[in-house]
Amino acid sequence: MLNVLGIATGKMAGTMSRMMGKNGENIPGHVATRFDKDTLKKLAGQVDKIILITGTNGKTTVSNLVGSVMKDVEPFYVNNLDGSNMMSGVLSAFIKRSNAFGQVRATHAILEVDEASLIHVLKHLTPDLICITNFFRDQLDRYAEIDALIQKLVEAIDPVQTQLLINGDDPFSYRFSQLDKEIHFFGCHEGAYEFEQSTMHDSKFCTCQREFSYDFIHYGQLGAYSCECGVKRPEPDFAVRKVTTDTGFSIFTNDGNYHTSLKGAYNAYNVIAAVAICKLMGIDEGLIQKGISSFHVNNGRMQTMLVGNVPFVINLVKNPQGLNSTLSTVVSEEAEKQVVLFLNDGFADGQDVSWIWDVDFEKLADANIQKFIVSGRRAYDLAIRLTHAGIAAGVIEVEQDISAAVLKSSLADIPTFLIPNYTCLAPVLKVVSENSEVFKTPFGNDAQPAGKMRRIMKWIKN
């Protein structure tokens, strides 16, 4: 029997947390579990179709893209589009969509799930589809080594009756094709886009210990791989033929064209994954195109805003490949610009920050960047890394206070990239939301000149 008191108390605790200025998205799940450890199983059992999205990079973007389509299909669906993707966040999403009696008012659930948390989530619900985006080295103190994590996930998914949607260009993700499931692959064709290469990449060795041969590489280990043992990149069921970034961001497939407000060519994988999920759900092509094109980023994933008439781009990064992909976008901006890097070392961030030495910061030395601001608890680590990358110390400013760093960056009249890791993102977005006169999304005609924050900061400067 469902513990209604636990759900009600969880809802109340979440509301109180938000009233106190906290995020509050995970609180309902934490509280409800104290009353009944099977709350997730009981709530999830009321939903007809459950889609889970997991992997190292792209989970939130794929989930939000599908959500943008769903608003015209089934507007009341369970989701954690804010990115709360651990066990408590998944449960909180169901609680948010349930009434006071624990009745879930939705027929679908679209949920991103942290890779390590997926093992536990699958003990409480049975998804109709699991989408696997990719696997890159990420927070070794939390996830451990990639091979070990994948093996644990294979063992967790094996007994579950579900379909799999796999990034076939990623040899790590391809390992899930060994499972006896209905499997679909997505990927990008050769020449779809000239992705910028980096010196960092994860293992390009097969499980048989032989090194993969590649016909082409998009970035990292993603591409057309093959091994003497017979393992090779599968032909994708959902494939990107071409990517264009000249006037907005678009991908072209054999079935249709999809246009979005996203930035960064690596998002081609996120868009095709979202399209594939929608198609497997049986959603009409017209609704898919409409939902993808109307998607606006508002969660710190390549989110563009205006300070006055100057673009500010916020993008969350958590690992070397994610930051390298972001830096590729920075480098592609030819105009003068500034970069603000934020680095914390909390549990959710990964307390080992040595991964910053695997990032190609060297490419920024000649990228027309006028100023760097480094912030967060490990700001000095970033400063040292940048100087080792050949960046002059005179253009690097250390400001450990995250809010102050954002405020200082607003003084510049040049394009600015704000690049936080996980626990830095919320305070960065908080400063943005509290100064809505300054930070306006550039969609439509609502962008306004800089407001009181810029005037105050200029007064302080003078």
Secondary structure by P-SEA (a helix, b strand, c coil): cccaaaaaaaaaaaaaaaaacccccaaaaaaaaaaccaaaaaaaaaccbbbbbbccccaaaaaaaaaaaaccccccccccccccccaaaaaaaaaaaccccccccccbbbbbbcccaaaaaaacccccbbbbcccccccccccccaaaaaaaaaaaaccccccccccccccccccccccccbbbbbbccccccccccccccccccccccbbbbbccccccccccccccccccccccccccccccccccbbbbccccccccccccccaaaaaaaaaaaaaaacccaaaaaaaaaaccccccccbbbbcccbbbbbbbbccaaaaaaaaaaaaaccccbbbbbbbbbcccccccccccccccccccccccccbbbbbccaaaaaaaaaaaaccccccbbbbccaaaaaaaaaccccbbbbbbcccaaaaaaaaaaaaccccccccccccccccaaaaaaaaaac
